[in-house]
Amino acid sequence: MLAAPLRSELAAVLGGERLIDDPMSLALYASDETPRACTPAAVAFPMSHAEVAALVRIAHREGLPLVPRGAGSGNVGGALPAPGSLVVSFECMQRVLEFRPEDRYIVVEPGVITEEIDRIARSAGLMYAPDPGSGAYCRIGGNLAMNAAGPRCVKYGATRDHVLGLRAVTGDGREIRAGSRTSKYATGYDLTHLLVGSEGTLALITEATLRLVPAMEQIVTLRLCFASNRAACEAVQRVMRQPVLPCALEFMDRRSIEALREYGGAEHLPPGTEAVLMLEADGDADEAPRRLAALEAACRGAGLIEAQSGFSAAEIASLWTARKSLSHAVKKIAPLKINEDVVVPVSRLAELVDAIDALGHRHDLPLVTFGHAGNGNLHVNLMVHPDDAGEMARAAACRRALIETVLALSGSLSGEHGIGSEKRRFVELEIDPASLDLMHQLKAVFDPRGILNPGKKLPDPAGL
Ligand SMILES: Cc1cc2nc3c(=O)[nH]c(=O)nc-3n(C[C@H](O)[C@H](O)[C@H](O)COP(=O)(O)OP(=O)(O)OC[C@H]3O[C@@H](n4cnc5c(N)ncnc54)[C@H](O)[C@@H]3O)c2cc1C
């Protein structure tokens, strides 16, 4: 509960009804996609940059923790409230402020739904390239804070590669404009790209200028079935070595195919399939099929059982059936999925997949692995029963061993989901002490009282 005078002051900034603290409403904002919850003291729904700035100044004065929130679809506890915190939900800031096709940019508030930005861009023959799987409901502020990505990012890059500028409010209430509306920019330090991926710990983002690229006329699809994980990973390496970039290169491992066989979705996969790659190529009506043919040629090699191309909408949908059925099938293996989002250089992908197999055996756990193989980014899902203490202990040991393996392969803890509260204890394994110290100093400059999204992104500084 907020103290009454503080509550009144915040409510006055928000016009009364946009500050809520009744228990039923608070319960809706107590968690994100992680299986954890913490009820906040209140939730604020600002409608403008000015209201955000006013809220932050009061919170800074009072030492009130603020937890920014988009749609709450994050799966690392990034939007998980801190005890006694004020959640700042951006769902009422949904305006498109400017759309300039000739400059190839769009300016939006943080509450705009990601796919809506792409939809608007396409009305002028452009597209917003980052395409997280949650794009139909996640918000651009959350994407910016997490540097979200998706299948298209193998060709077009992640959110960070599509941001020209930001407007934001730092933890002590300073209002900043970073970057510009130009496609080239070389003035000052690059605060834009520092704030992208900062998970709401440095500033609250209130406006973003996003880069748009030409939309491709056609997308065509190739589904490849392999006799082993290794054969599929070797094909990925051959694809990434040649000059034609796919606009999606997705992988499903042997354990994923087993889940599909058991729970539905593998009906159209040929016998002997142990791993599947889904590739897409884009371009104009001539170019796209030509590119797909080049990708298929690169994939041909030992262990390829079947290659099927799709050109019409119906063919493409049918080829994606197995991949689209996977989430449903995986949920049936065990009630809880601990999702790791590791990334390695593509050249180390086969080693990683072999190591994941070995870890599953060693810790006696089903590890279901799929993801954006063209970026070396795999989602490793440890399927567990949360009431089984022995299994949970094995999962904890397995997670740590997985992360150590990934780091030994020159990889990183997270390719796109971020760190949040769930992974911050592993950050010291990856980032050297001098860099971590600089990061803590940056945090103190942007947010001297540590009110912005406490307990996220970085481990606590030594001595705390
Ligand atoms: C089914 C499913 C599929 C997914 N697929 C993908 C995928 O393909 N790729 C991918 O990258 N992720 C994926 N995700 C994860 C998630 O959707 C992304 O991390 C997304 O960017 C979160 O957006 P959100 O609006 O839900 O943000 P939230 O979860 O509400 O918040 C995420 C983080 O952003 C911060 N934040 C939110 N708004 C602001 C703001 N205005 N200023 C500063 N900080 C802010 C929050 O504090 C939090 O730290 C998936 C999740 C699900 C459930």
The ligand as a Gaussian input file, in Angstrom:
#p B3LYP/6-31G(d) Opt

LIG

0 1
 C        4.635000     -17.061000     -26.685000
 C        5.810000     -16.137000     -26.538000
 C        6.675000     -15.984000     -27.606000
 C        7.785000     -15.147000     -27.500000
 N        8.606000     -15.032000     -28.568000
 C        9.661000     -14.207000     -28.496000
 C       10.538000     -14.067000     -29.604000
 O       10.358000     -14.681000     -30.657000
 N       11.572000     -13.219000     -29.475000
 C       11.795000     -12.506000     -28.327000
 O       12.745000     -11.735000     -28.281000
 N       10.999000     -12.633000     -27.257000
 C        9.937000     -13.450000     -27.305000
 N        9.119000     -13.585000     -26.223000
 C        9.402000     -12.826000     -24.981000
 C        8.659000     -11.458000     -24.870000
 O        7.473000     -11.461000     -25.636000
 C        9.574000     -10.318000     -25.299000
 O       10.620000     -10.172000     -24.359000
 C        8.880000      -8.962000     -25.441000
 O        9.831000      -8.029000     -25.905000
 C        8.276000      -8.450000     -24.147000
 O        7.401000      -7.373000     -24.451000
 P        6.264000      -6.952000     -23.427000
 O        5.540000      -5.781000     -23.988000
 O        5.439000      -8.098000     -23.033000
 O        7.164000      -6.464000     -22.212000
 P        7.127000      -6.879000     -20.665000
 O        7.259000      -8.344000     -20.501000
 O        5.980000      -6.211000     -20.009000
 O        8.468000      -6.170000     -20.183000
 C        9.703000      -6.608000     -20.642000
 C       10.791000      -5.699000     -20.061000
 O       10.681000      -4.400000     -20.624000
 C       10.625000      -3.405000     -19.605000
 N        9.817000      -2.313000     -20.163000
 C        8.591000      -2.415000     -20.719000
 N        8.216000      -1.223000     -21.217000
 C        9.234000      -0.345000     -20.974000
 C        9.447000       1.035000     -21.255000
 N        8.543000       1.782000     -21.894000
 N       10.605000       1.603000     -20.844000
 C       11.553000       0.865000     -20.223000
 N       11.414000      -0.444000     -19.933000
 C       10.262000      -1.048000     -20.320000
 C       10.028000      -4.158000     -18.416000
 O       10.344000      -3.557000     -17.189000
 C       10.691000      -5.512000     -18.566000
 O       11.985000      -5.470000     -18.023000
 C        8.024000     -14.434000     -26.285000
 C        7.141000     -14.582000     -25.215000
 C        6.048000     -15.429000     -25.322000
 C        5.134000     -15.559000     -24.155000

